[in-house]
Every structure is written in structure tokens, then in C-alpha cells.
Amino acid sequence: MKKKFALIGSAGFVAPRHLKAIKDNDGKLVASCDLNDSVGIIDSYFPDSFFFNNFNSFENFISKQSNINKIDYLVVCSPNYLHHSHIRFGLMNEMNVICEKPLVINVDLLENLFSLEKKKKKRVYCILQLRINEEIYNLRKSLKENMFYECELNYNTPRGKWYDYSWKGNSEKSGGILYNIGIHLFDILIWIFGECLNFEIHINETRNATGILFFKNAKVKWNLSLDRLNKNLVESERKLIINNKAYELTGKFSDSHSLCYHEILSKNNIFHAKSTVESLFLVSKMSKI
């Protein structure tokens, strides 16, 4: 039987990846919601699904779904500061939840979230596409416990001036660059090297951040930037260099969300939200420096 989905944030930048992922995994989008009604992309995937640009109407629709038509998963693609309330909404309505990172931008809310997850006997998952990057997966398996690794992480993902005026440029709504961009990278570094023992923050600004992470067997100098590498070109650099060998920190495939969905629907625990907690607490500490 097809799994049924509802989605919050259907007009957002990342929504098309989720629509494709639902389709690729033989799912059905029952309904979606966004304050912005520029959602014609839905026609390419689920032309018969319901759309609401008012959350109260969406909420009423969801609550009226009978046991026969019960929605299995709520997908959360809303701005970061709304993730917690939207995840709670999904759990309270007996749905599993698939959420974009970061799970929350206030770690004090985690205990409440996981308590509700347990009470409702549902699961909350995060999209962690770097964990299914074959190059990174093989790197993780190849590391030796008796070696120390000198690393450098350069992640430059250019964004135009619009970024500064959107919710992403508002630290109260996005958590700032460490949450909005860095969380993806710090999560994968912890997944590769284990617990982060200490850190240094050298720069933490709206569009740029730099610092060092210290692990038991690794030291990682990192640099995040939303500025162009070349003033005349929109260029990206997403590399992790370990002992002079470079690894691409990007999905070299267009269906990374689809693969994540496949693993989530197969109940793969590496995508369970609790596996992101270490990176969230790390970023929380870093943001206070």
C-alpha cells in the first residue's frame, strides 16, 4: 500500500527534492501547506493533492483524516525556527515526521520532542544526505584508530543578496550560518570522527564563519562562506581534505533525498533524529561564543 504524506513548506527551495523523493518511493502526497502560493511545481508530481496557504485550514484537514485515510508521514520543510512546532504538530496527529536539518535551533526543546515521540509511538527522521555519499561512507570505514588526521574543511556555497533579507539571514529564525549551513558539515564530521572534544571559533558572522574542531584522532580547520570565490562567477567549493587527500562534500547525484527516503521508509536508524543530537549541542555551544 502506498505511504501517504503531507508536507509543510511546499513553496520553499528544497520542496521539489521532497516531492521527487515521495514520488520515487511510490508515495502519495495527500496535502501540503505554505503561506506562499507559488507551488505550481506540485503539478509535476501530485496534481490531485490538496494545497492550503493557511495553516489553520491545513490543520483542520489533517485532523479530519479518518483511520482509513490516515497520513503516514509529515514532511517539514519550513523555516528552521518553526521546525519544533511543526514536528510536534505531526506527532500530535499520529504521523511520523521527516524534517530537514537542523531539527531545532533551541536544544532545550529536544527532551520534550523525544518524550512526545515516545508517547505517540512515532518516529522523527532527519534528511542526512551526506551519510549516503559513497565517498564519505568509504572514508569513514577506512579510518584507523591509531592514526591522527590533519584535516581542512572548505565549504563555500554562494548565496545572493536575497539571502540577507530572507529568514535564512535572520539569526533568530535560522539560527545563523552555523545552524543553517554548518550543521550539515558538523554532523558528518562527528559521524566520521566521533565525539568532538573541543573547538575554537575564529569568525562567526552572517555570511562567513571559521574555526577548528578537535577530535580524539583528528583536528579539523573549517571555513564556511556564502560569498563568491570569484567576483565574476558563482562558484562552489565543498571539500574535506584529510592528510592532503580531498573528498567532495556534496551529493554527486540528483536523487540523494530519494535515497534518504528509501532508507527512512526502511526504518534505518542512522536517519533517526536522535542521531543528530551531538551536532545540535555542538552548534549550540559554538553559537554562544
N, C-alpha and C positions, 0 to 999 in steps of 0.2 A: 504494500500500500504506500502511496506517495506520502512523504512527510510534508506537513503544512507549515508555512512560515508567515510571520508578519514582520514588517520592517519599519523602524523609525529612522528618518533621515534620508528619504528616498531621492531628495534633490541634491544631496551632497556629492563631493568629489569622488568618494570611494564607493558610493552606492552601486554603480554599474558593475563593479567587481563582485559584489554580493549577489546581484541579480543573476549574473552569469553563473556564479557558483551554485546557486539554488537550482537553476535550470540544468546545469551539467550533472548534478547529483539527483536528477529526476524528482525534484521537489516542486511544490506548488506555492506561489505567493498568493495568499488569500487577501491581504490588505497591507497598505503602507500609509505612512503619515509624514508630512513635512509642512512647515509654515510657508515654504516657498512652493509654488505650484508649477515650476518648470520641471516637470517629471515625465516628459514625453518618451524618455528612454524606456519606460516601463513597457510601452507597446511592443518593443523589440523582444521582450521576454514573456510577459504575462499580461496581455491586453485585456483580459477579463477580470483582473484583480481590482479590488476596491481601493480608492485613494481618499484620504482625508487631509485637509490643511488646517484642521482644528483638532487639538489633542483630545479635548473632551468628547468629540464625536467619535474619534478613533477608540477611545477608552470604552465608550458605551457599546460600540460594535464588538470589541473583543470580549467584553463581559457577557454579551448575549449569545456567544457561540455555545451551542449545546455540546454535550459529551460526544455526540456523533461527529460534529464538525470541529472538535477541539483542535486548536492550533498547537503544534508541537514545539516550535522554536520562535522566539522573538529575536530579531537581529537588531543590534543597537549601533547605529552609525551617526548618532547625534554629537554635538559639541561635547568636549571632554567633561565639562562641569556638570552635564546632565546625565552622564553615564550611570551614576549611582541610583538616581531616582528612576531611570528607565529600566535598569536591571531589576530593581525592586518591583516595579510595575509588572514585569514579565513573570517573576517568581510568584507574586501575589495572585496572578491569573493562571497559575499552574502550567507555565511554559518554561522549558529550558531556554537558556539565553546564550547567544553568540555575540560577543562585544568586541569592537575594535579597541586597540590599546590607546591610551592607558585605561585600565579597568576603572580606576578612580584617580582623582588628584588630591584626595584627602585620605590618608591611610587610616585615620581614626574611624572611618566608616566601614573598614574591611570586616571587623568582627561581626557587626550587625548583618552584613551581607551574607557571610558564610553561615551564620546562625539561621537566617531565613532560608538559605539554600537547603540546609539540613532538615529544617522543619517541613518544608514543602516537598522534600524528596525529589528535587530537581537539580540540574547541573548548570553551572555557568562556565562558558568557554571563552577563550581569547583567540584572536587571529594572530598566530605566531609564525609567519611565513618563512622567516629565516631559519627556523628549525627544520624545514624540509628542503633547504638549499643543500643539494647533494655535496657540493664542495665543502661547505661548513660542517655538514654531518660527518664526512670522512675525516676532516681536520680534527674534530672532537675525539674520534676514535683513535687517531694516530698519536695523540699527545702522550708523552712519557712522564710518569710521576717524579722520576729522578732528574729531570731537566728543568732549567729555568729559562723562560721565554721573554725576550725583549720585544715588545710589540708597539705598533703605532697604528692608530685608527683615524682615518681621514674620511669624513662624511660630509660632503658638500652637495646640497640638493637645492639649487637656486629657486627662489620664490620672488615674484614681482612685488611692487609697492602695495598691491592689494592686500598682501599678507598682513601688513602692519595695521590695516584698517578693519580687518575681519576679526572674528572671535579668536582665531589662532594667534593673532598678535597681541591679544589681551591676556595677560598672565593670570588674571582671576578666572578666566573662562577656559583657558587651555592648559594652565599650569606653567606656561613658559616653554622655552625651547628644550629644556631638559626632559620635560614630560611629553611634549608634543612630538619631538623628533628623537631625542636621546634615549627614551625608554625602550625603543626597538633595539638599540645597539647595546645598552647596558644589560638588557635581558639576555641577549645572545652571548655576551662576554661571560656572564655568570653561568650560563648553560655550558659554556666551553670550559671555563677555568674553575668553577666552583665559587665558594663564598668570597665576597670582596672584603678584605681585611681593613683597608684604609683608603683614603682618597685625598686628592688635592684639587681645589678649584682655582684656576688662574683667571678666567674670564667667564662671566655669566650675564650676557646681555640679551636683548630681544632677538637679534639675528645671529649672534655668534657666542660660542662657549668653548672653553678649552680646560683641560685638566689632566690628572693622572689617576688611574685606578691601580691598587696594589692587591695582588692575589698571592696565595701561598707559593705558586711556582710561575708567576708572571707579573710583569709590570707593563701597563698599557697607557701610553700617552695618547690622548684622544682630542680630536678637534671637530666641532660641529659648526657648520656655516650655512646660511641661507642666501649668501651673496654669490654673484657670478665669479667664477675663476678668471674669466676673461671678459673685460667690459663690453666687448663686441659680440660675445657668443653666450648662449645659455648652455653651460657645461655642468656636468655632474662628476663627482669623484666619490666612490663608495668602496673604500678598500681597507682591509685589515692586513697589516704587514707583520709577519711573525718570523723572527730571525732571518730577515731580508727576503722572505718569500711572501708574495702578495696574494690575497684571497678577495674575491669580489663579494661585497656585502649587498647583494641585490638579487632579486628573483630573475634569473635568466629565462624565465618562462612566463607567459601571459596568464596562465591559469593557476597561479600559486594559491589564490583564495579557494579555487575549486578543489585543489588537493587538500587544503586545510579542512574544508567542509567534509570531504570524504573521510578524513581521519577523525573529525569530531563526531560524525554520524556513526563511526565505528567505535566510539567511546574511547579514543586514545587519550590517556591521562596526561600526556605531555602538553595538551592544549587546555587542560582544566585551569580555571582562573587562579587556583591556589599556587600553581607553578610559577606565577608571575610576581608573587608577593615579595620575594627578595629584592627584585629590581625596583619595585614600588617604594619599599622602605629606604633603599639606597638613594633614589632620586629625591625622596622627601628630605633626607638629611642634607644632600647636596644643595637643594634649593634654599636651605636656610643659611648657607654660608654667605 
